[in-house]
Amino acid sequence: MTSFDSSPTITAWRALLALAVVFIMLATTGWTAVRHNGGPRNALEAELSGWAKARIGTRILPAPDSAPQRVAAFFSSVGSAQRARLAGQYPLVVGNLNGAPVTLRYRANREALADALRQERKRVNNPDLTADGHHEAVRRMNRFEALMSANRQILAFDPSGAGKVAEVLGDLDRAERVSVIVPGVDTNLLTFQKTSRKYSAPVGMAESLYAAQRSASPGTRTAVIAWADYTSPAGIGMDSAIGRLAEAGAVRLNALTASLPGDSKVSLVCHSYGSVVCGVAARRLPGRVGDIAVAGSPGMRAANVAGLHTSARVWAMRDSDDWIQGVPHLAVGGLGHGEDPVTPAFGARVMSAAGAIGHAGYFEPGTDSLSNFAEIGVGSYDGVSCAGEDDTCRRGIDGGEAA
């Protein structure tokens, strides 16, 4: 979530919750949905239409929502030239196709970014654009150029609307342990990376966590995914108070975790509204996801850990000056996200967040919060610092139990 001054934010939340019952039926029946008729609305839809009709010889291509195992088997059965041709002709499809080879997705997304950059350059030179439109086009153009840097590994990319993107740090194919960062409100293409307040944006979060993991366990092959591949709520509003976008995001998160290559162990690191997404996803996560760690959470849409129906260990933290502690933790008629994960009633393993200042400070280097995320990510549970002065949060974990 975006960081705000405490009292106005809490007041806004409470006013929203008081009024929301009036609008809840509208919100949950899709009153904000964009409806359309006719042909494709964007480049991805156009490619999907072509993909559905394409053939390799007499073979049809796998549906984009096929199980990752089926997609992987398909790409294993075709030659490198055919794979490259598909990536070049349908870059937005292949670049977002769970189960496709990781390196092929990187290649496809570079093609897709180049296409998007060409389109944005045309927009920038359009004399009919408003000043605001021109400013946005320039920002998007700059973002696409940055994402195309030679050292970047883009796992998912969709420029339509506010945009979606995911980036990998490390060697995902060879990783023993993978951490997926799930960010919160106001996450999109333009906020994916920031120069100011670097560690409040997904790329900065991932860079900080990756460096901390390598420091914590230099011999462990790790990878970190900055995952902004879902539609997050825009600001503090109705969408941030209900679960509609979290439910859609959870489907995408589950698809990602089910398609990761190899047999790496996976941790989810979920910030703010991202913890709502992780809470909804928890029920269907594959067994390789061993840990879910949440920070600054408004709730996980469950009354307690048992209500998440997951075998993963659930960790929680909150800094003492995080404004989100004033958000009402309730769940009424689909409104609100339930119990506060750091309370004893919820039953999570509560970690220290010492040093993290405010709602957006959990990935700052030198903080307990970042160190704890890193220790969990590399499986070094005995290095986790608990919120209290004892070892309560580490008890019952192999290698993490102090006594």
Secondary structure, DSSP 8 states (H G I E B T S, - for coil): -----HHHHHHHHHHHHHHHHHHHHHHHTTTT-----SS-SSHHHHHHHHHHH-EETTEE---TTS-HHHHHHHHHTS-HHHHHHHHHHSHHHHTT-TTS-HHHHHHHHHHHHHHHHHHHHHHHT-TTS-HHHHHHHHHHHHHHHHHT-TT-EEEEEE-STT-EEEEEEE-TTT-SEEEEEE--TT-STTTSS-STTGGGSHHHHHHHHHHHHHHH-TTS-EEEEEEE-S----SSSHHHHBSHHHHHHHHHHHHHHHH-STT-EEEEEEETHHHHHHHHHGGG--TTEEEEEEES-S--SBSSGGGG--SSEEEEE--TT-GGGGS----BTTBS-BS-TTSTTT--EEB--TT--STT-TT-TT-HHHHHHHHHHTT-GGG--BSSSSSGGGTTSTTT---
